[in-house]
Amino acid sequence: MTMSLSEQVPSLTSRIANLAQRLKLTGKTPRLVLERASRLQFAFEPLPEPQPNIFWHEGPPLQHLVDLPRGALSGPVQEDKARAHLALTRLVTKVSEFHPEFDLRQIDGLSGQPLDGRTYPTFEAFAATPVCRKVRIISYRDFTRALTHALPRFEQKETIQLRQASWLGERIYWAGEQHSATFAAAIAYARRRGLDTALPAELTDYRLDLAGVQALQAAYHVLAMPASAWDDPVFVGLLLDGQVPYARLTLLRNTSNSELLLLEKGHVAANALGEGLKLAGSPDAITYLKSLPQITRFRRGSPL
């Protein structure tokens, strides 16, 4: 006999009961927190996956966690925020390395964001746009003029600043904030013509620390919450009535997932609230972090 779909998929009530049993929520209050949280209806959206993109600021801004100010977190209790801050600052490490001769053709990323809102996977794709075609590089003289415009001390061999992030793959980004179109057009021309152009470079490498991620997962639920949640009396009541230890951090640019909510798993009500919010559909930021690409070292090889 074939079971119906409703018989195959556990109901929310049975899932809540099973979860409460697994979490050993014997008291009435934690079970009620779990149930009420699981029935909240917010406009949750998945956390954005990194896309092949030459623009640094279009990726997840996890680099800000390295020097995260204490005042970046909000919440009612200073001690709760301090513990959450310490856990977050252990997620990302930063290492800088000097390269006396760095082939500029290996740079395939820019700082900032595209003015037209489009996604560009390569310098070549960006160089084909009207803003880059205005640079008009048709000779070696044009090339050196353009590169000197983007890097005013190019002829003096001034050290160029670069950066890389493990969650963005192997892409290497120029850290300059101005003349992005000119720089991209010049590098695309150098690749096309096989021009060997090298400068000293300082490469700052940001890496997601998996040990830090595991430690955070052991201690916290980290959930992406929409801005509308803080206007919901049921959700706010669950936080305040149960004196739940929590901290909030605005890190993401997606307005539908405007904040990260950190709930301590060691607190029974906070743990129940976190599990209930996940049942309601809140994206789990720790699962998201663990799914991001990882690289181990700066890649060396032929320019793209």
Secondary structure as GFF3:
##gff-version 3
##sequence-region A 1 304
A	DSSP	alpha_helix	5	8	.	.	.	ID=ss1
A	DSSP	alpha_helix	12	22	.	.	.	ID=ss2
A	DSSP	alpha_helix	28	38	.	.	.	ID=ss3
A	DSSP	three_ten_helix	56	58	.	.	.	ID=ss4
A	DSSP	three_ten_helix	62	65	.	.	.	ID=ss5
A	DSSP	three_ten_helix	70	72	.	.	.	ID=ss6
A	DSSP	beta_strand	73	74	.	.	.	ID=ss7
A	DSSP	alpha_helix	78	88	.	.	.	ID=ss8
A	DSSP	beta_strand	92	103	.	.	.	ID=ss9
A	DSSP	three_ten_helix	104	106	.	.	.	ID=ss10
A	DSSP	alpha_helix	123	127	.	.	.	ID=ss11
A	DSSP	alpha_helix	130	133	.	.	.	ID=ss12
A	DSSP	alpha_helix	140	150	.	.	.	ID=ss13
A	DSSP	beta_strand	160	165	.	.	.	ID=ss14
A	DSSP	three_ten_helix	166	168	.	.	.	ID=ss15
A	DSSP	beta_strand	173	174	.	.	.	ID=ss16
A	DSSP	alpha_helix	180	193	.	.	.	ID=ss17
A	DSSP	beta_strand	198	208	.	.	.	ID=ss18
A	DSSP	alpha_helix	210	219	.	.	.	ID=ss19
A	DSSP	beta_strand	220	225	.	.	.	ID=ss20
A	DSSP	three_ten_helix	227	231	.	.	.	ID=ss21
A	DSSP	alpha_helix	233	241	.	.	.	ID=ss22
A	DSSP	beta_strand	246	249	.	.	.	ID=ss23
A	DSSP	three_ten_helix	255	257	.	.	.	ID=ss24
A	DSSP	beta_strand	259	264	.	.	.	ID=ss25
A	DSSP	alpha_helix	268	280	.	.	.	ID=ss26
A	DSSP	alpha_helix	285	291	.	.	.	ID=ss27
###
